[in-house]
């Protein structure tokens, strides 16, 4: 009796993997999943303060660890509006009034790749509270949560938390500025501790994007919520590492996709078109189960709206440690000079940095 799946000499055949196409995925994400997933992403699941290695030439990095460790220690015990919160608020020492005044959170400012997300996730892990009492998400994920639950329900859902960590705090329009400023104000009043990261100081967030007086006024009000910690340093993703690999051929990328279980394979321009039909809040779900992303014919991004969507996808892939194998243009040529010199330049540089790191990770797919 014979069979195509029969073994020969005790060796089982290796089935050919069939890559999926991201362009065929249109995920629907229920609101309760958005809340449940407000935890540090897989890449930062095991990070802690003692795994952060400060650059000895950048004392601000060591200082940030010290301050944030104290911040976390001060969040133990009751909710900030309870007895423990009245005795010692946020671990900065000394007594505080019954209704604390002044900054109610910490804001990590610095360039991309200096370890801000590592520190923010370490703060989340170090805070002595059940996971259900602390939340971690990007600014985009927070605004998406408001869109899914509604403003009042979001306030009610997060008001019982001890800590809210907001990563990549970059405001793209005045509407989001007003929304988040109002939300954080209500959460602070409810006793929630805040921590955030960004590439730009709170008082400078609007520079290069909008000149609206209302926008700048909201930014300044938001700035007062935080104590800013500047973190200097170079992009660790390129510190002492080799240059990103050159793009592979279409044939090499396709072959690797079929040889890698759990890989996706898409034509880059078609994927960009598909991203326009999927809300960015679903990009995480779009990548569910992926072990690698394979892209052919990478080209410069045609416009800013498309570029900003690609930034969100790059962030989700980086969070999930999904390697990206590509043919066509190298990732440092994705964005035009105008984009790299414009108001969103720091987002684009972050995306290039993260995609380059994922491209390094993908080399093993071809070498294997």
Secondary structure, DSSP 8 states (H G I E B T S, - for coil): ---TT--BTTB--------B-GGG------HHHHHHT-S--GGGSS--GGG----TT-HHHHHHHHHHHHHHHTT-SS-TTSHHHHHSSTTS-S---SS--S--EEEEE--TTSSHHHHHHHHHHHSSS-GGGEEEEEHHHHHHHHHHH-HHHHHHHHHT-SEEEEES----SHHHHHHHHHHHHHHHHTT-EEEEEESS-GGGTTTTT---HHHHHHHHHHHTTEEEEE-----GGGTT-------B-HHHHHHHHHHSTTEEEEEHHHHHHHHTTS-GGGHHHHTTT-SEEEEEEE----SHHHHHHHHHHHHHHHHTT-EEEEEES-GGGSS-HHHHTSTTHHHHHHHHHHHHHHHHHHHHHHH-
